[in-house]
């Protein structure tokens, strides 16, 4: 897997699709305690249509390489980390795609530096004061101390626990056991990753995301919301509120879809992303 050294640390990333694609590049932003494999199905479907995409492992708890000591692990700091990735890869007119916590980070990105962002796609994600929504706010509070994270994550060694309603099972109907094991392993085995995870959990501030929402209407690119309307946590009302604050936004509802749209409906998400692109890939 390729890596790239950025000011805050080294990032792993996956790339799919032709290097000479005529379509704008797609960059994915996953959420808390998952990695870039969340997008595997969507990236493969886009690649089959000639669209090139990038799926980094952002430092949100499942990243295999801890950041440098002192790296800014606030949501704004991670947004700058993403901007650094776009700069280093020389990616322009990017279609930025976010899910879950990653959707909140995408909002910080366009509020921080939207110069390389051509358009934004948000699937079920945090918005406004819901950062994170219940019951995930309790999870974030529990993760604020690095020393507690290993014990909190220990039950997730069991596939049954990971895929239960106390684990990832509330977010999609089915998971691959090897994939979800990889999501929990870094926090179980690496003290640096636990340090990064705790720092982010401490600095996730719903008031700050609510403040960002007051400026989302200044984003000049188009916005597409692809939202599972069966989600109990990131409810469809979030999407409707987001649609109404952007200057140019459209909402596509996925009937009975849950939080992890990229896992549950990868082909549909890829279709919507491609149709949203200003260039039809070969």
Secondary structure as a PSIPRED ss2 file (coil, helix, strand):
# PSIPRED VFORMAT (PSIPRED V4.0)

   1 X C   1.000  0.000  0.000
   2 X E   0.000  0.000  1.000
   3 X E   0.000  0.000  1.000
   4 X E   0.000  0.000  1.000
   5 X E   0.000  0.000  1.000
   6 X E   0.000  0.000  1.000
   7 X C   1.000  0.000  0.000
   8 X C   1.000  0.000  0.000
   9 X E   0.000  0.000  1.000
  10 X E   0.000  0.000  1.000
  11 X E   0.000  0.000  1.000
  12 X E   0.000  0.000  1.000
  13 X E   0.000  0.000  1.000
  14 X E   0.000  0.000  1.000
  15 X E   0.000  0.000  1.000
  16 X E   0.000  0.000  1.000
  17 X C   1.000  0.000  0.000
  18 X C   1.000  0.000  0.000
  19 X C   1.000  0.000  0.000
  20 X C   1.000  0.000  0.000
  21 X C   1.000  0.000  0.000
  22 X C   1.000  0.000  0.000
  23 X C   1.000  0.000  0.000
  24 X C   1.000  0.000  0.000
  25 X C   1.000  0.000  0.000
  26 X E   0.000  0.000  1.000
  27 X E   0.000  0.000  1.000
  28 X E   0.000  0.000  1.000
  29 X E   0.000  0.000  1.000
  30 X C   1.000  0.000  0.000
  31 X C   1.000  0.000  0.000
  32 X C   1.000  0.000  0.000
  33 X C   1.000  0.000  0.000
  34 X C   1.000  0.000  0.000
  35 X C   1.000  0.000  0.000
  36 X H   0.000  1.000  0.000
  37 X H   0.000  1.000  0.000
  38 X H   0.000  1.000  0.000
  39 X H   0.000  1.000  0.000
  40 X H   0.000  1.000  0.000
  41 X H   0.000  1.000  0.000
  42 X H   0.000  1.000  0.000
  43 X H   0.000  1.000  0.000
  44 X H   0.000  1.000  0.000
  45 X H   0.000  1.000  0.000
  46 X H   0.000  1.000  0.000
  47 X H   0.000  1.000  0.000
  48 X H   0.000  1.000  0.000
  49 X C   1.000  0.000  0.000
  50 X C   1.000  0.000  0.000
  51 X C   1.000  0.000  0.000
  52 X C   1.000  0.000  0.000
  53 X E   0.000  0.000  1.000
  54 X E   0.000  0.000  1.000
  55 X E   0.000  0.000  1.000
  56 X E   0.000  0.000  1.000
  57 X C   1.000  0.000  0.000
  58 X C   1.000  0.000  0.000
  59 X C   1.000  0.000  0.000
  60 X C   1.000  0.000  0.000
  61 X C   1.000  0.000  0.000
  62 X C   1.000  0.000  0.000
  63 X C   1.000  0.000  0.000
  64 X C   1.000  0.000  0.000
  65 X C   1.000  0.000  0.000
  66 X C   1.000  0.000  0.000
  67 X C   1.000  0.000  0.000
  68 X C   1.000  0.000  0.000
  69 X C   1.000  0.000  0.000
  70 X C   1.000  0.000  0.000
  71 X C   1.000  0.000  0.000
  72 X C   1.000  0.000  0.000
  73 X C   1.000  0.000  0.000
  74 X C   1.000  0.000  0.000
  75 X H   0.000  1.000  0.000
  76 X H   0.000  1.000  0.000
  77 X H   0.000  1.000  0.000
  78 X H   0.000  1.000  0.000
  79 X H   0.000  1.000  0.000
  80 X H   0.000  1.000  0.000
  81 X H   0.000  1.000  0.000
  82 X H   0.000  1.000  0.000
  83 X H   0.000  1.000  0.000
  84 X H   0.000  1.000  0.000
  85 X H   0.000  1.000  0.000
  86 X H   0.000  1.000  0.000
  87 X H   0.000  1.000  0.000
  88 X H   0.000  1.000  0.000
  89 X H   0.000  1.000  0.000
  90 X C   1.000  0.000  0.000
  91 X C   1.000  0.000  0.000
  92 X C   1.000  0.000  0.000
  93 X C   1.000  0.000  0.000
  94 X E   0.000  0.000  1.000
  95 X E   0.000  0.000  1.000
  96 X E   0.000  0.000  1.000
  97 X E   0.000  0.000  1.000
  98 X E   0.000  0.000  1.000
  99 X E   0.000  0.000  1.000
 100 X E   0.000  0.000  1.000
 101 X H   0.000  1.000  0.000
 102 X H   0.000  1.000  0.000
 103 X H   0.000  1.000  0.000
 104 X H   0.000  1.000  0.000
 105 X H   0.000  1.000  0.000
 106 X H   0.000  1.000  0.000
 107 X H   0.000  1.000  0.000
 108 X H   0.000  1.000  0.000
 109 X H   0.000  1.000  0.000
 110 X H   0.000  1.000  0.000
 111 X H   0.000  1.000  0.000
 112 X H   0.000  1.000  0.000
 113 X C   1.000  0.000  0.000
 114 X C   1.000  0.000  0.000
 115 X C   1.000  0.000  0.000
 116 X C   1.000  0.000  0.000
 117 X E   0.000  0.000  1.000
 118 X E   0.000  0.000  1.000
 119 X E   0.000  0.000  1.000
 120 X E   0.000  0.000  1.000
 121 X E   0.000  0.000  1.000
 122 X E   0.000  0.000  1.000
 123 X E   0.000  0.000  1.000
 124 X E   0.000  0.000  1.000
 125 X E   0.000  0.000  1.000
 126 X C   1.000  0.000  0.000
 127 X E   0.000  0.000  1.000
 128 X C   1.000  0.000  0.000
 129 X C   1.000  0.000  0.000
 130 X E   0.000  0.000  1.000
 131 X C   1.000  0.000  0.000
 132 X C   1.000  0.000  0.000
 133 X C   1.000  0.000  0.000
 134 X C   1.000  0.000  0.000
 135 X C   1.000  0.000  0.000
 136 X H   0.000  1.000  0.000
 137 X H   0.000  1.000  0.000
 138 X H   0.000  1.000  0.000
 139 X H   0.000  1.000  0.000
 140 X H   0.000  1.000  0.000
 141 X H   0.000  1.000  0.000
 142 X H   0.000  1.000  0.000
 143 X C   1.000  0.000  0.000
 144 X C   1.000  0.000  0.000
 145 X C   1.000  0.000  0.000
 146 X H   0.000  1.000  0.000
 147 X H   0.000  1.000  0.000
 148 X H   0.000  1.000  0.000
 149 X H   0.000  1.000  0.000
 150 X H   0.000  1.000  0.000
 151 X H   0.000  1.000  0.000
 152 X H   0.000  1.000  0.000
 153 X H   0.000  1.000  0.000
 154 X H   0.000  1.000  0.000
 155 X H   0.000  1.000  0.000
 156 X H   0.000  1.000  0.000
 157 X H   0.000  1.000  0.000
 158 X C   1.000  0.000  0.000
 159 X H   0.000  1.000  0.000
 160 X H   0.000  1.000  0.000
 161 X H   0.000  1.000  0.000
 162 X H   0.000  1.000  0.000
 163 X C   1.000  0.000  0.000
 164 X C   1.000  0.000  0.000
 165 X C   1.000  0.000  0.000
 166 X C   1.000  0.000  0.000
 167 X C   1.000  0.000  0.000
 168 X H   0.000  1.000  0.000
 169 X H   0.000  1.000  0.000
 170 X H   0.000  1.000  0.000
 171 X C   1.000  0.000  0.000
 172 X C   1.000  0.000  0.000
 173 X C   1.000  0.000  0.000
 174 X C   1.000  0.000  0.000
 175 X C   1.000  0.000  0.000
 176 X C   1.000  0.000  0.000
 177 X H   0.000  1.000  0.000
 178 X H   0.000  1.000  0.000
 179 X H   0.000  1.000  0.000
 180 X H   0.000  1.000  0.000
 181 X H   0.000  1.000  0.000
 182 X H   0.000  1.000  0.000
 183 X H   0.000  1.000  0.000
 184 X H   0.000  1.000  0.000
 185 X H   0.000  1.000  0.000
 186 X H   0.000  1.000  0.000
 187 X H   0.000  1.000  0.000
 188 X H   0.000  1.000  0.000
 189 X H   0.000  1.000  0.000
 190 X C   1.000  0.000  0.000
 191 X H   0.000  1.000  0.000
 192 X H   0.000  1.000  0.000
 193 X H   0.000  1.000  0.000
 194 X H   0.000  1.000  0.000
 195 X H   0.000  1.000  0.000
 196 X H   0.000  1.000  0.000
 197 X H   0.000  1.000  0.000
 198 X H   0.000  1.000  0.000
 199 X H   0.000  1.000  0.000
 200 X H   0.000  1.000  0.000
 201 X H   0.000  1.000  0.000
 202 X H   0.000  1.000  0.000
 203 X H   0.000  1.000  0.000
 204 X C   1.000  0.000  0.000
 205 X C   1.000  0.000  0.000
 206 X H   0.000  1.000  0.000
 207 X H   0.000  1.000  0.000
 208 X H   0.000  1.000  0.000
 209 X H   0.000  1.000  0.000
 210 X H   0.000  1.000  0.000
 211 X H   0.000  1.000  0.000
 212 X H   0.000  1.000  0.000
 213 X H   0.000  1.000  0.000
 214 X C   1.000  0.000  0.000
 215 X C   1.000  0.000  0.000
 216 X H   0.000  1.000  0.000
 217 X H   0.000  1.000  0.000
 218 X H   0.000  1.000  0.000
 219 X C   1.000  0.000  0.000
 220 X C   1.000  0.000  0.000
 221 X C   1.000  0.000  0.000
 222 X E   0.000  0.000  1.000
 223 X E   0.000  0.000  1.000
 224 X E   0.000  0.000  1.000
 225 X E   0.000  0.000  1.000
 226 X E   0.000  0.000  1.000
 227 X E   0.000  0.000  1.000
 228 X E   0.000  0.000  1.000
 229 X C   1.000  0.000  0.000
 230 X C   1.000  0.000  0.000
 231 X C   1.000  0.000  0.000
 232 X C   1.000  0.000  0.000
 233 X C   1.000  0.000  0.000
 234 X C   1.000  0.000  0.000
 235 X C   1.000  0.000  0.000
 236 X H   0.000  1.000  0.000
 237 X H   0.000  1.000  0.000
 238 X H   0.000  1.000  0.000
 239 X H   0.000  1.000  0.000
 240 X H   0.000  1.000  0.000
 241 X H   0.000  1.000  0.000
 242 X H   0.000  1.000  0.000
 243 X H   0.000  1.000  0.000
 244 X H   0.000  1.000  0.000
 245 X H   0.000  1.000  0.000
 246 X C   1.000  0.000  0.000
 247 X C   1.000  0.000  0.000
 248 X C   1.000  0.000  0.000
 249 X E   0.000  0.000  1.000
 250 X E   0.000  0.000  1.000
 251 X E   0.000  0.000  1.000
 252 X E   0.000  0.000  1.000
 253 X E   0.000  0.000  1.000
 254 X E   0.000  0.000  1.000
 255 X C   1.000  0.000  0.000
 256 X C   1.000  0.000  0.000
 257 X C   1.000  0.000  0.000
 258 X C   1.000  0.000  0.000
 259 X C   1.000  0.000  0.000
 260 X C   1.000  0.000  0.000
 261 X H   0.000  1.000  0.000
 262 X H   0.000  1.000  0.000
 263 X H   0.000  1.000  0.000
 264 X H   0.000  1.000  0.000
 265 X C   1.000  0.000  0.000
 266 X H   0.000  1.000  0.000
 267 X H   0.000  1.000  0.000
 268 X H   0.000  1.000  0.000
 269 X H   0.000  1.000  0.000
 270 X H   0.000  1.000  0.000
 271 X H   0.000  1.000  0.000
 272 X H   0.000  1.000  0.000
 273 X H   0.000  1.000  0.000
 274 X H   0.000  1.000  0.000
 275 X H   0.000  1.000  0.000
 276 X H   0.000  1.000  0.000
 277 X C   1.000  0.000  0.000
 278 X C   1.000  0.000  0.000
 279 X C   1.000  0.000  0.000
 280 X C   1.000  0.000  0.000
 281 X C   1.000  0.000  0.000
 282 X C   1.000  0.000  0.000
